[in-house]
């Protein structure tokens, strides 16, 4: 039976094994997908050991996504521009690296019937989470996309990697236009904090998306709700969406995500 893994540290919280086994069942694929804790200094050895033992592919989560980039013989444009890899495929003796995070985000937005073409997008944060989604968002042809970060130089540097006139950068306090979609790619919600942006940016029609998810609305989404935003989306669909893209790379079949998202949501509520 074909073997797949998700490598990370910590890894106990990973929902990837459930997601991929659900995909396998719904698409009649025979495979085994397991999570594996990797010691911080043992990542490269663990991946190569799995590769030599016949493993077919692996997902990579924190803190190894940038290390995974260095192991690859070939990279997709998405992975190269993101500077990180979350999906490894082992084909013909080579390690291929991809990054499906941005595809997962885009697919989740489209699933919620968000219009991305000719839209105005504000992306909050310039760290790893933001890097992974920029190219797929730009491929949807927005009119404008602004990367905003507390440290402006970091946002500027990130923009410089992409040759696209629609992409620009800003500090949090300098943002001064309306947006159709605001995406929180910062880790603020994980610590119960908010991105330091003006409440004036939140309008009734503004779609607010947080890459973080949980049992309740995230602090960012709660804040946006209090300010009147009508459409609030957390990152659970992105999690399942990026997994579906990985699964499609490995198995050449695209699984449906709705039932998996619904089951995960129900499980979250019961936790």
C-alpha positions in Angstrom: 0.0 0.0 0.0 1.3 3.4 -0.9 2.7 5.3 2.1 2.3 9.1 2.8 3.3 11.2 5.8 3.0 14.6 7.4 6.2 15.6 9.1 6.2 18.3 11.8 7.1 19.3 15.3 4.7 19.5 17.1 2.4 17.1 15.1 -0.1 15.7 17.6 -2.7 18.3 16.6 -2.5 17.6 12.9 -5.8 16.8 11.2 -4.0 15.8 8.0 -4.3 12.0 8.6 -8.1 12.2 9.0 -8.4 14.5 6.0 -6.3 12.3 3.6 -7.9 9.1 4.7 -11.3 10.7 4.1 -10.1 11.7 0.6 -8.8 8.2 0.0 -12.1 6.7 1.0 -14.2 9.0 -1.2 -12.0 8.5 -4.2 -11.4 4.7 -3.8 -7.7 5.2 -3.4 -5.7 2.6 -1.5 -3.1 4.4 0.7 -1.8 4.9 4.2 -1.3 8.4 5.5 0.2 9.0 9.0 1.6 11.8 11.0 5.2 11.6 12.3 7.0 13.7 14.9 10.4 14.8 13.7 13.2 16.0 16.0 14.3 19.5 15.0 17.7 18.4 13.8 16.6 15.2 12.1 14.3 16.5 9.4 16.5 15.9 6.3 17.5 12.4 7.5 13.9 11.5 8.2 12.7 12.6 4.8 15.4 10.7 2.9 14.8 7.6 5.0 11.1 7.7 4.2 12.0 8.3 0.5 14.4 5.3 0.4 11.9 3.1 2.1 9.4 3.6 -0.8 7.3 6.5 0.5 5.3 8.2 -2.2 4.9 11.7 -0.8 4.8 13.9 2.3 3.2 17.0 3.7 5.5 19.3 5.7 4.3 21.5 8.5 6.0 23.8 11.0 8.8 24.3 11.5 10.2 22.5 8.5 8.7 24.1 5.4 11.8 26.2 4.6 14.1 23.2 5.3 12.0 21.1 2.9 12.8 23.6 0.1 16.5 22.7 0.3 15.9 19.0 -0.1 14.1 19.3 -3.4 15.6 18.4 -6.8 12.8 20.4 -8.5 10.5 23.2 -7.3 7.2 24.5 -8.6 7.0 28.3 -9.2 4.6 28.5 -6.2 7.2 26.9 -3.9 10.1 28.9 -5.2 8.3 32.2 -4.8 6.9 31.2 -1.4 10.3 30.2 -0.2 8.7 27.2 1.4 7.4 23.7 0.6 4.5 21.9 2.1 4.2 19.1 -0.3 6.9 16.6 -1.4 6.4 14.1 -4.2 8.9 11.3 -4.8 9.0 10.5 -8.5 11.6 8.7 -10.6 14.3 9.0 -7.9 13.8 12.7 -7.4 12.2 14.9 -4.7 9.7 17.4 -6.2 8.6 20.3 -4.0 5.4 22.3 -4.2 3.4 24.7 -2.0 -0.4 24.2 -2.1 -1.3 26.7 0.7 -2.2 29.4 -1.7 -4.3 27.1 -3.9 -6.1 26.0 -0.9 -6.9 29.6 0.1 -8.1 30.5 -3.4 -10.3 27.4 -3.7 -11.8 28.2 -0.3 -12.6 31.8 -1.4 -14.1 30.6 -4.6 -16.1 28.0 -2.7 -17.6 30.8 -0.7 -18.4 32.6 -4.0 -15.9 35.4 -3.5 -15.1 37.3 -6.7 -11.3 37.6 -6.9 -10.9 38.9 -10.5 -10.8 42.7 -10.6 -11.0 42.8 -6.8 -9.0 44.8 -4.3 -7.2 42.6 -1.8 -5.4 43.5 1.5 -3.1 40.8 2.8 -2.0 41.4 6.4 1.4 40.0 7.3 4.6 39.4 5.4 5.7 36.1 7.0 5.6 32.5 5.8 1.8 32.3 5.7 1.6 35.4 3.4 4.4 34.2 1.2 2.7 31.0 0.3 -0.5 32.6 -1.0 0.7 35.6 -3.0 1.2 34.0 -6.4 -2.1 32.0 -6.5 -4.0 35.2 -5.5 -2.2 37.2 -8.2 -3.1 34.5 -10.7 -6.8 35.4 -10.0 -6.2 38.8 -11.6 -7.2 41.2 -8.8 -7.1 45.0 -9.6 -4.9 45.7 -6.6 -3.2 43.6 -3.9 -1.5 45.3 -1.0 0.8 43.5 1.5 0.7 45.3 4.8 3.1 44.6 7.7 4.1 46.3 10.9 7.7 46.4 9.5 7.3 48.0 6.1 10.7 46.9 4.8 9.6 43.3 5.2 6.5 43.9 3.1 8.6 45.8 0.5 11.1 43.0 0.3 8.4 40.4 -0.2 6.9 42.4 -3.0 10.2 42.6 -4.8 10.1 38.9 -5.5 7.0 39.2 -7.7 7.1 41.0 -11.0 3.5 42.3 -10.9 2.4 45.9 -11.1 -0.8 45.1 -9.2 1.2 44.2 -6.1 2.3 46.9 -3.6 3.1 47.2 0.1 2.3 49.3 3.1 2.6 49.7 6.8 -0.5 49.2 8.9 -1.0 52.8 9.6 -0.5 54.0 6.0 -3.3 51.9 4.4 -5.8 54.4 2.9 -8.1 52.8 0.4 -11.1 50.5 0.4 -10.8 46.7 -0.1 -13.2 44.0 -1.2 -11.2 41.3 0.7 -9.0 41.5 3.8 -7.0 38.4 4.6 -5.3 38.0 7.9 -2.1 36.0 7.4 -0.5 37.1 10.7 -0.3 34.9 13.8 -2.1 37.5 15.9 -5.3 35.4 16.3 -3.2 32.6 17.8 -2.3 34.8 20.7 -5.7 36.5 21.0 -4.5 39.7 19.4 -5.6 41.8 16.5 -3.6 43.2 13.5 -3.0 46.9 14.1 -5.2 48.2 11.2 -7.8 50.9 11.3 -11.4 49.9 11.9 -12.3 52.3 9.0 -11.1 49.6 6.6 -13.9 47.3 7.7 -17.1 48.0 5.7 -20.4 46.0 5.5 -19.3 44.6 2.1 -15.8 43.8 3.1 -15.1 40.1 3.1 -12.8 39.2 6.1 -10.8 36.0 6.0 -8.5 34.6 8.8 -6.1 31.8 7.9 -6.4 30.7 11.6 -9.5 28.7 12.6 -11.0 27.4 15.9 -14.1 26.4 17.7 -15.2 30.0 17.9 -14.7 33.0 15.6 -11.1 34.2 15.7 -10.3 37.6 17.4 -9.9 39.2 14.0 -13.2 37.9 12.7 -15.0 38.8 15.9 -13.6 42.3 15.6 -14.7 42.5 12.0 -18.2 41.2 12.9 -18.6 43.9 15.5 -17.7 46.5 12.9 -20.5 45.2 10.6 -18.7 43.0 8.1 -21.2 40.5 6.8 -19.0 37.8 5.4 -16.5 36.2 7.8 -14.5 33.1 6.8 -11.9 31.2 8.9 -9.0 29.0 7.6 -10.6 25.6 8.1 -11.6 25.4 4.4 -8.1 26.5 3.4 -6.6 23.6 5.5 -8.8 21.1 3.7 -8.3 22.8 0.4 -4.5 22.7 0.5 -4.7 19.0 1.5 -7.0 18.4 -1.5 -4.4 20.0 -3.8 -1.6 17.8 -2.4 -3.8 14.7 -2.8 -4.5 15.6 -6.4 -0.7 16.0 -7.1 -0.1 12.5 -5.7 -3.1 10.6 -6.9 -4.2 12.5 -10.0 -7.7 12.8 -8.7 -9.3 15.8 -7.0 -11.4 14.9 -4.0 -14.4 16.9 -2.9 -13.9 18.9 0.3 -17.4 19.9 1.5 -18.1 16.8 3.6 -14.6 16.8 5.1 -14.9 20.5 6.1 -18.4 19.8 7.6 -17.1 16.9 9.7 -14.1 18.8 10.9 -16.4 21.7 11.9 -18.7 19.4 13.8 -15.7 17.9 15.6 -14.4 21.3 16.5 -17.7 22.3 18.1 -17.7 19.1 20.2 -14.1 19.6 21.5 
